């Protein structure tokens, strides 16, 4: 036997990693989203003018859950690719783009920094594209699993740019009643 590990052993190793990475990414995403209410639960956001192509609030938790599952699966593939020389850089870039991803909801929904949110989302899209490219070089399936995330980020960027255009001075808008703004 010339192989170090059989296909079954490699598959089992991947599944073990996926059982860690998928819940971890879901937990991180959920925790980030809980730092400040979003959607109609956020009075500031509810008061903003929205573009006609804004999905209903029900779409966002479903989409993000699915995207985080795909990211967790992609991450598990790359973690399990022990022989790849690009594994380390791919994992480091994934961590950086994930940190940017997790900072965005509190920045937008909590701090109401619309302009900074647009910049961060554009940076996140570039970081995620670079991560997907590296993931693809490590494992083609890992790069493919990131494509829906890239498409969603591009859509989110278009959405937030339009929200910014429709709401000049949105950062200074004060919601009625209890505030949902994070103050630093």
C-alpha positions as CSV (number, residue, x, y, z in Angstrom):
1,X,0.0,0.0,0.0
2,X,1.7,3.2,-1.2
3,X,-0.9,5.7,0.2
4,X,-0.5,7.3,3.5
5,X,-4.2,7.3,4.2
6,X,-7.1,5.6,2.4
7,X,-9.9,7.5,0.7
8,X,-12.2,6.4,3.5
9,X,-9.8,7.7,6.1
10,X,-9.5,11.0,4.3
11,X,-13.3,11.3,4.0
12,X,-13.7,10.5,7.7
13,X,-11.1,13.2,8.6
14,X,-12.9,15.7,6.5
15,X,-16.2,14.9,8.1
16,X,-14.6,15.3,11.6
17,X,-13.3,18.7,10.6
18,X,-16.7,19.7,9.1
19,X,-18.4,18.8,12.4
20,X,-16.2,21.4,14.0
21,X,-15.9,24.1,11.3
22,X,-19.6,24.3,10.3
23,X,-21.0,24.9,13.8
24,X,-18.1,27.2,14.6
25,X,-18.7,29.5,11.6
26,X,-22.5,29.4,12.3
27,X,-21.8,30.4,15.9
28,X,-19.5,33.2,15.0
29,X,-22.0,34.6,12.4
30,X,-24.9,34.3,14.9
31,X,-22.9,36.0,17.6
32,X,-21.9,38.8,15.3
33,X,-25.5,39.3,14.2
34,X,-26.7,39.5,17.9
35,X,-24.4,42.4,18.8
36,X,-27.0,44.8,17.3
37,X,-30.5,44.0,16.1
38,X,-30.9,43.9,12.4
39,X,-33.8,44.1,9.9
40,X,-37.1,45.5,11.2
41,X,-35.9,44.7,14.7
42,X,-33.5,47.7,14.4
43,X,-35.5,50.9,14.5
44,X,-32.7,52.9,12.8
45,X,-32.6,50.4,9.9
46,X,-36.4,50.2,9.7
47,X,-36.5,54.0,9.3
48,X,-34.2,54.0,6.2
49,X,-35.4,54.1,2.7
50,X,-34.8,50.8,1.0
51,X,-34.1,50.0,-2.7
52,X,-36.7,48.2,-4.7
53,X,-34.5,45.1,-4.9
54,X,-34.2,44.7,-1.1
55,X,-35.3,41.1,-0.2
56,X,-37.7,40.6,2.6
57,X,-36.3,40.3,6.1
58,X,-37.0,36.5,6.1
59,X,-34.4,36.0,3.3
60,X,-31.4,37.1,5.3
61,X,-31.2,34.6,8.1
62,X,-31.9,31.7,5.6
63,X,-29.2,33.0,3.2
64,X,-26.6,33.6,5.9
65,X,-27.2,30.2,7.5
66,X,-26.7,28.5,4.1
67,X,-23.6,30.6,3.3
68,X,-22.0,30.0,6.7
69,X,-22.6,26.2,6.3
70,X,-20.9,26.4,2.8
71,X,-18.0,28.4,4.3
72,X,-17.6,25.8,7.1
73,X,-17.5,23.0,4.6
74,X,-15.0,24.8,2.4
75,X,-12.9,25.6,5.5
76,X,-12.9,21.9,6.5
77,X,-11.7,20.9,3.0
78,X,-8.8,23.2,3.2
79,X,-7.9,22.3,6.8
80,X,-7.9,18.7,5.7
81,X,-5.5,19.3,2.8
82,X,-2.4,18.7,4.9
83,X,0.0,18.3,1.9
84,X,-0.8,21.6,0.2
85,X,1.8,24.4,0.5
86,X,-1.0,27.0,0.1
87,X,-3.0,25.6,3.0
88,X,-1.4,28.0,5.6
89,X,-1.9,31.2,3.5
90,X,-5.4,30.1,2.5
91,X,-6.4,29.6,6.2
92,X,-4.8,32.9,7.2
93,X,-6.7,34.8,4.5
94,X,-9.9,33.0,5.4
95,X,-9.5,34.1,9.1
96,X,-8.9,37.7,7.9
97,X,-11.9,37.8,5.6
98,X,-14.0,36.1,8.3
99,X,-13.0,38.8,10.8
100,X,-14.1,41.5,8.3
101,X,-17.4,39.6,7.8
102,X,-18.1,39.5,11.5
103,X,-17.3,43.2,12.1
104,X,-19.7,44.3,9.4
105,X,-23.1,43.8,11.2
106,X,-22.2,45.7,14.3
107,X,-20.6,48.4,12.2
108,X,-23.7,48.9,10.1
109,X,-26.6,48.0,12.4
110,X,-25.1,49.0,15.7
111,X,-22.8,52.0,15.0
112,X,-24.8,53.1,11.9
113,X,-21.7,53.8,9.9
114,X,-23.1,53.5,6.4
115,X,-20.1,54.9,4.6
116,X,-17.6,52.8,6.5
117,X,-19.9,49.7,6.0
118,X,-19.7,50.2,2.2
119,X,-15.9,50.4,2.4
120,X,-15.7,47.4,4.6
121,X,-18.0,45.4,2.4
122,X,-16.0,46.2,-0.7
123,X,-12.8,45.1,1.2
124,X,-14.6,42.0,2.3
125,X,-15.5,41.1,-1.2
126,X,-11.9,41.5,-2.4
127,X,-10.6,39.4,0.6
128,X,-13.3,36.7,0.0
129,X,-12.4,36.6,-3.7
130,X,-8.8,36.2,-2.9
131,X,-9.7,33.5,-0.3
132,X,-11.8,31.6,-2.8
133,X,-9.0,31.8,-5.3
134,X,-6.5,30.3,-2.8
135,X,-9.1,27.8,-1.6
136,X,-9.6,26.7,-5.3
137,X,-5.8,26.2,-5.6
138,X,-5.8,24.0,-2.5
139,X,-9.0,22.1,-3.3
140,X,-11.2,22.9,-6.3
141,X,-14.4,22.0,-4.3
142,X,-13.4,24.5,-1.5
143,X,-13.2,27.3,-4.0
144,X,-16.5,26.3,-5.6
145,X,-18.2,26.3,-2.2
146,X,-17.3,29.9,-1.8
147,X,-19.0,31.1,-5.0
148,X,-22.5,31.6,-3.5
149,X,-20.8,33.7,-0.7
150,X,-19.1,35.9,-3.3
151,X,-22.3,36.4,-5.2
152,X,-24.2,37.3,-2.0
153,X,-21.4,39.7,-1.0
154,X,-21.6,41.4,-4.4
155,X,-25.4,41.7,-4.1
156,X,-25.0,43.0,-0.5
157,X,-22.5,45.6,-1.6
158,X,-24.9,46.8,-4.4
159,X,-27.7,46.9,-1.8
160,X,-25.8,48.9,0.8
161,X,-24.5,51.3,-1.8
162,X,-28.1,52.0,-2.8
163,X,-29.2,52.3,0.8
164,X,-26.4,54.9,1.2
165,X,-27.5,56.8,-1.9
166,X,-31.2,56.8,-0.8
167,X,-30.4,57.9,2.7
168,X,-27.9,60.8,2.8
169,X,-27.1,61.6,6.4
170,X,-28.3,58.1,7.6
171,X,-25.5,58.0,10.2
172,X,-27.1,60.9,12.0
173,X,-30.7,59.6,11.8
174,X,-32.0,59.0,15.4
175,X,-34.5,56.2,15.7
176,X,-37.7,56.8,17.7
177,X,-38.0,55.3,21.1
178,X,-35.3,53.1,22.5
179,X,-32.1,53.4,20.5
180,X,-30.4,50.3,19.1
181,X,-27.1,52.1,18.4
182,X,-23.9,50.8,19.9
183,X,-22.0,53.7,21.5
184,X,-18.2,53.4,21.9
